[in-house]
């Protein structure tokens, strides 16, 4: 799968020609004949977009009275994208070379969600963000636009986005608590399969089951539990290990393989780090 830079992406999506190979801003309302359907592609830049719901198959969930009719998307380099949308009549997209905002974006997990996660905006958030995108676009239209001013708007958009993602976790707590409960259930199911396990489960494995990107899933779980998914997985494995060491006749090697460790010495290192003693010592105490 080809990785598209900003110039390649603009040509592929049939946007207006680029003015700068490292920075480009599009006003959907002024674009004609954009590519409305695409198979999966990869990008090597940051993409920030605000728009009404365009996806043909999206079901709009109107559970919240203050939910606006706009969504914000942030995609990062190496993300995979595909779309099938209606003809847009409004919205903005900012394409930024990774080198220009990498030092800012690396501070935000949401800037590296890799499943095109939507931020559901409230009406007040919608007004503020549309204004920032418009200001960035208006600056970009000037003959002698300031790249620094535009990047300042991008930085401000990212700052507000962090606040709004945290808010989204709270306002959709009923939905997201179910995600956490499903994670616990799936973790238990993984280790109760009759055929045994085939390796340690990854955060990505559980995120895929929740149909979320690993970073978004990780932020969600930590927001509601105070611990990362990896910490939960390790605690669960440690609890199983202690139970098997104390209550079964299995050898340390057999237990390590049953928990998904590739080698017994990996299990021994993990157990010693968590408990301060080796599995053999713990079993004999």
C-alpha positions as a Python dict, from the first residue, in 0.01 Angstrom:
ca = {
    (1, 'X'): (0, 0, 0),
    (2, 'X'): (152, 331, -109),
    (3, 'X'): (218, 603, 148),
    (4, 'X'): (98, 941, 22),
    (5, 'X'): (261, 1271, 110),
    (6, 'X'): (63, 1595, 109),
    (7, 'X'): (112, 1663, -261),
    (8, 'X'): (20, 1308, -359),
    (9, 'X'): (-284, 1308, -131),
    (10, 'X'): (-413, 1640, -268),
    (11, 'X'): (-387, 1507, -623),
    (12, 'X'): (-542, 1176, -526),
    (13, 'X'): (-837, 1340, -348),
    (14, 'X'): (-875, 1589, -633),
    (15, 'X'): (-840, 1894, -409),
    (16, 'X'): (-727, 2232, -535),
    (17, 'X'): (-349, 2241, -610),
    (18, 'X'): (-108, 2274, -320),
    (19, 'X'): (48, 2610, -236),
    (20, 'X'): (307, 2458, -5),
    (21, 'X'): (428, 2098, -4),
    (22, 'X'): (447, 2101, 377),
    (23, 'X'): (113, 2267, 454),
    (24, 'X'): (-225, 2276, 282),
    (25, 'X'): (-577, 2376, 389),
    (26, 'X'): (-898, 2287, 210),
    (27, 'X'): (-1244, 2442, 239),
    (28, 'X'): (-1483, 2167, 131),
    (29, 'X'): (-1744, 2427, 42),
    (30, 'X'): (-1515, 2561, -232),
    (31, 'X'): (-1402, 2229, -375),
    (32, 'X'): (-1563, 2065, -675),
    (33, 'X'): (-1547, 1703, -782),
    (34, 'X'): (-1345, 1570, -489),
    (35, 'X'): (-1290, 1196, -467),
    (36, 'X'): (-1589, 1068, -272),
    (37, 'X'): (-1489, 703, -242),
    (38, 'X'): (-1149, 551, -175),
    (39, 'X'): (-1001, 217, -87),
    (40, 'X'): (-742, 207, 192),
    (41, 'X'): (-447, 443, 163),
    (42, 'X'): (-167, 547, 400),
    (43, 'X'): (-57, 902, 477),
    (44, 'X'): (274, 1045, 604),
    (45, 'X'): (140, 1372, 750),
    (46, 'X'): (-104, 1498, 1012),
    (47, 'X'): (-462, 1557, 901),
    (48, 'X'): (-711, 1764, 1102),
    (49, 'X'): (-1066, 1785, 971),
    (50, 'X'): (-1393, 1932, 1089),
    (51, 'X'): (-1710, 1856, 898),
    (52, 'X'): (-2075, 1755, 918),
    (53, 'X'): (-2145, 1381, 895),
    (54, 'X'): (-2056, 1279, 540),
    (55, 'X'): (-2005, 904, 565),
    (56, 'X'): (-2282, 721, 382),
    (57, 'X'): (-2303, 438, 634),
    (58, 'X'): (-2264, 640, 955),
    (59, 'X'): (-2550, 610, 1201),
    (60, 'X'): (-2582, 937, 1391),
    (61, 'X'): (-2643, 868, 1757),
    (62, 'X'): (-2847, 1157, 1900),
    (63, 'X'): (-2832, 1062, 2268),
    (64, 'X'): (-2712, 1398, 2394),
    (65, 'X'): (-2907, 1721, 2371),
    (66, 'X'): (-2597, 1938, 2332),
    (67, 'X'): (-2442, 1727, 2055),
    (68, 'X'): (-2368, 1935, 1747),
    (69, 'X'): (-2389, 1825, 1388),
    (70, 'X'): (-2012, 1827, 1339),
    (71, 'X'): (-1727, 1586, 1394),
    (72, 'X'): (-1356, 1640, 1438),
    (73, 'X'): (-1098, 1394, 1308),
    (74, 'X'): (-723, 1389, 1370),
    (75, 'X'): (-510, 1143, 1174),
    (76, 'X'): (-137, 1094, 1209),
    (77, 'X'): (146, 973, 985),
    (78, 'X'): (125, 603, 893),
    (79, 'X'): (-252, 598, 947),
    (80, 'X'): (-466, 400, 707),
    (81, 'X'): (-768, 579, 564),
    (82, 'X'): (-1063, 483, 347),
    (83, 'X'): (-1389, 665, 281),
    (84, 'X'): (-1724, 658, 107),
    (85, 'X'): (-1891, 995, 157),
    (86, 'X'): (-2162, 1219, 22),
    (87, 'X'): (-2071, 1537, -161),
    (88, 'X'): (-1958, 1781, 113),
    (89, 'X'): (-2092, 2136, 117),
    (90, 'X'): (-1893, 2256, 418),
    (91, 'X'): (-1598, 2168, 636),
    (92, 'X'): (-1223, 2218, 651),
    (93, 'X'): (-921, 1991, 640),
    (94, 'X'): (-568, 2094, 740),
    (95, 'X'): (-276, 1886, 611),
    (96, 'X'): (50, 1941, 800),
    (97, 'X'): (395, 1793, 748),
    (98, 'X'): (487, 1583, 1052),
    (99, 'X'): (809, 1777, 1109),
    (100, 'X'): (617, 2101, 1162),
    (101, 'X'): (407, 1985, 1458),
    (102, 'X'): (570, 1662, 1575),
    (103, 'X'): (700, 1831, 1891),
    (104, 'X'): (344, 1940, 1976),
    (105, 'X'): (149, 1636, 1855),
    (106, 'X'): (363, 1383, 2043),
    (107, 'X'): (221, 1516, 2369),
    (108, 'X'): (-132, 1406, 2273),
    (109, 'X'): (-236, 1041, 2250),
    (110, 'X'): (-541, 1133, 2042),
    (111, 'X'): (-309, 1266, 1768),
    (112, 'X'): (-199, 905, 1718),
    (113, 'X'): (-533, 726, 1720),
    (114, 'X'): (-511, 497, 1418),
    (115, 'X'): (-873, 408, 1363),
    (116, 'X'): (-1004, 747, 1244),
    (117, 'X'): (-1180, 802, 1576),
    (118, 'X'): (-1441, 1078, 1566),
    (119, 'X'): (-1468, 1347, 1832),
    (120, 'X'): (-1838, 1419, 1885),
    (121, 'X'): (-1859, 1792, 1946),
    (122, 'X'): (-2103, 1983, 2160),
    (123, 'X'): (-2261, 2294, 2012),
    (124, 'X'): (-2026, 2529, 2198),
    (125, 'X'): (-1722, 2324, 2096),
    (126, 'X'): (-1844, 2322, 1738),
    (127, 'X'): (-1861, 2703, 1723),
    (128, 'X'): (-1515, 2747, 1868),
    (129, 'X'): (-1341, 2490, 1648),
    (130, 'X'): (-1511, 2598, 1326),
    (131, 'X'): (-1389, 2950, 1400),
    (132, 'X'): (-1029, 2830, 1447),
    (133, 'X'): (-1034, 2626, 1126),
    (134, 'X'): (-1180, 2922, 935),
    (135, 'X'): (-916, 3158, 1075),
    (136, 'X'): (-642, 2917, 967),
    (137, 'X'): (-797, 2888, 619),
    (138, 'X'): (-840, 3265, 582),
    (139, 'X'): (-476, 3318, 675),
    (140, 'X'): (-372, 3053, 423),
    (141, 'X'): (-555, 3242, 147),
    (142, 'X'): (-339, 3552, 187),
    (143, 'X'): (-68, 3600, -78),
    (144, 'X'): (193, 3627, 196),
    (145, 'X'): (39, 3405, 460),
    (146, 'X'): (220, 3334, 785),
    (147, 'X'): (303, 2968, 839),
    (148, 'X'): (372, 3042, 1205),
    (149, 'X'): (24, 3190, 1253),
    (150, 'X'): (-138, 2886, 1092),
    (151, 'X'): (66, 2648, 1306),
    (152, 'X'): (-43, 2847, 1611),
    (153, 'X'): (-405, 2781, 1514),
    (154, 'X'): (-322, 2411, 1467),
    (155, 'X'): (-163, 2400, 1812),
    (156, 'X'): (-469, 2567, 1963),
    (157, 'X'): (-700, 2320, 1788),
    (158, 'X'): (-499, 2032, 1934),
    (159, 'X'): (-513, 2185, 2282),
    (160, 'X'): (-891, 2217, 2272),
    (161, 'X'): (-923, 1870, 2121),
    (162, 'X'): (-752, 1718, 2426),
    (163, 'X'): (-1004, 1892, 2653),
    (164, 'X'): (-1296, 1780, 2437),
    (165, 'X'): (-1187, 1415, 2420),
    (166, 'X'): (-1174, 1409, 2801),
    (167, 'X'): (-1522, 1560, 2806),
    (168, 'X'): (-1643, 1299, 2556),
    (169, 'X'): (-1527, 1017, 2783),
    (170, 'X'): (-1739, 1161, 3065),
    (171, 'X'): (-2054, 1249, 2868),
    (172, 'X'): (-2055, 905, 2708),
    (173, 'X'): (-1965, 725, 3028),
    (174, 'X'): (-2250, 474, 3004),
    (175, 'X'): (-2126, 359, 2664),
    (176, 'X'): (-1762, 357, 2763),
    (177, 'X'): (-1817, 179, 3095),
    (178, 'X'): (-1953, -105, 2883),
    (179, 'X'): (-1628, -103, 2683),
    (180, 'X'): (-1435, -144, 3009),
    (181, 'X'): (-1662, -424, 3128),
    (182, 'X'): (-1625, -600, 2792),
    (183, 'X'): (-1247, -567, 2824),
    (184, 'X'): (-1252, -745, 3161),
    (185, 'X'): (-1478, -1016, 3021),
    (186, 'X'): (-1265, -1063, 2708),
    (187, 'X'): (-952, -1084, 2922),
    (188, 'X'): (-1107, -1361, 3130),
    (189, 'X'): (-1234, -1539, 2818),
    (190, 'X'): (-887, -1528, 2662),
    (191, 'X'): (-742, -1733, 2947),
    (192, 'X'): (-1033, -1972, 2982),
    (193, 'X'): (-1025, -2115, 2630),
    (194, 'X'): (-1024, -2498, 2635),
    (195, 'X'): (-749, -2509, 2372),
    (196, 'X'): (-524, -2285, 2579),
    (197, 'X'): (-359, -1958, 2480),
    (198, 'X'): (-126, -1874, 2197),
    (199, 'X'): (88, -1600, 2340),
    (200, 'X'): (27, -1308, 2570),
    (201, 'X'): (-273, -1095, 2468),
    (202, 'X'): (-188, -746, 2344),
    (203, 'X'): (-371, -420, 2401),
    (204, 'X'): (-433, -412, 2025),
    (205, 'X'): (-616, -747, 2052),
    (206, 'X'): (-871, -609, 2299),
    (207, 'X'): (-894, -274, 2118),
    (208, 'X'): (-986, -457, 1797),
    (209, 'X'): (-1262, -641, 1979),
    (210, 'X'): (-1397, -303, 2091),
    (211, 'X'): (-1360, -168, 1735),
    (212, 'X'): (-1135, 111, 1863),
    (213, 'X'): (-777, 210, 1794),
    (214, 'X'): (-527, 92, 2058),
    (215, 'X'): (-444, 447, 2172),
    (216, 'X'): (-809, 551, 2201),
    (217, 'X'): (-891, 227, 2381),
    (218, 'X'): (-597, 283, 2616),
    (219, 'X'): (-702, 639, 2696),
    (220, 'X'): (-1059, 527, 2758),
    (221, 'X'): (-967, 244, 2995),
    (222, 'X'): (-719, 458, 3189),
    (223, 'X'): (-970, 745, 3213),
    (224, 'X'): (-1227, 524, 3388),
    (225, 'X'): (-1003, 288, 3586),
    (226, 'X'): (-687, 487, 3656),
    (227, 'X'): (-474, 212, 3500),
    (228, 'X'): (-372, 136, 3143),
    (229, 'X'): (-495, -178, 2964),
    (230, 'X'): (-143, -319, 2981),
    (231, 'X'): (-140, -276, 3359),
    (232, 'X'): (-475, -457, 3380),
    (233, 'X'): (-345, -742, 3163),
    (234, 'X'): (-31, -780, 3372),
    (235, 'X'): (-226, -775, 3700),
    (236, 'X'): (-462, -1042, 3566),
    (237, 'X'): (-172, -1259, 3450),
    (238, 'X'): (6, -1215, 3784),
    (239, 'X'): (-306, -1321, 3973),
    (240, 'X'): (-340, -1633, 3755),
    (241, 'X'): (29, -1709, 3801),
    (242, 'X'): (7, -1690, 4180),
    (243, 'X'): (-299, -1914, 4184),
    (244, 'X'): (-135, -2178, 3963),
    (245, 'X'): (191, -2167, 4158),
    (246, 'X'): (11, -2221, 4490),
    (247, 'X'): (-279, -2445, 4390),
    (248, 'X'): (-160, -2672, 4109),
    (249, 'X'): (114, -2928, 4059),
    (250, 'X'): (226, -2766, 3734),
    (251, 'X'): (592, -2684, 3697),
    (252, 'X'): (707, -2325, 3656),
    (253, 'X'): (775, -2393, 3288),
    (254, 'X'): (429, -2539, 3235),
    (255, 'X'): (269, -2240, 3407),
    (256, 'X'): (470, -1993, 3199),
    (257, 'X'): (355, -2154, 2874),
    (258, 'X'): (-6, -2175, 2995),
    (259, 'X'): (-2, -1798, 3055),
    (260, 'X'): (128, -1722, 2707),
    (261, 'X'): (496, -1656, 2776),
    (262, 'X'): (724, -1775, 2497),
    (263, 'X'): (1002, -1874, 2735),
    (264, 'X'): (1004, -1963, 3107),
    (265, 'X'): (1283, -1712, 3176),
    (266, 'X'): (1055, -1433, 3045),
    (267, 'X'): (790, -1542, 3293),
    (268, 'X'): (1044, -1562, 3576),
    (269, 'X'): (1168, -1209, 3497),
    (270, 'X'): (810, -1077, 3486),
    (271, 'X'): (716, -1246, 3814),
    (272, 'X'): (1028, -1129, 3997),
    (273, 'X'): (971, -771, 3880),
    (274, 'X'): (612, -774, 4010),
    (275, 'X'): (666, -960, 4338),
    (276, 'X'): (1033, -931, 4427),
    (277, 'X'): (1082, -1309, 4428),
    (278, 'X'): (1120, -1587, 4175),
    (279, 'X'): (828, -1818, 4085),
    (280, 'X'): (1008, -2113, 4243),
    (281, 'X'): (1056, -1932, 4572),
    (282, 'X'): (694, -1813, 4573),
    (283, 'X'): (574, -2169, 4506),
    (284, 'X'): (776, -2309, 4793),
    (285, 'X'): (683, -2049, 5053),
}
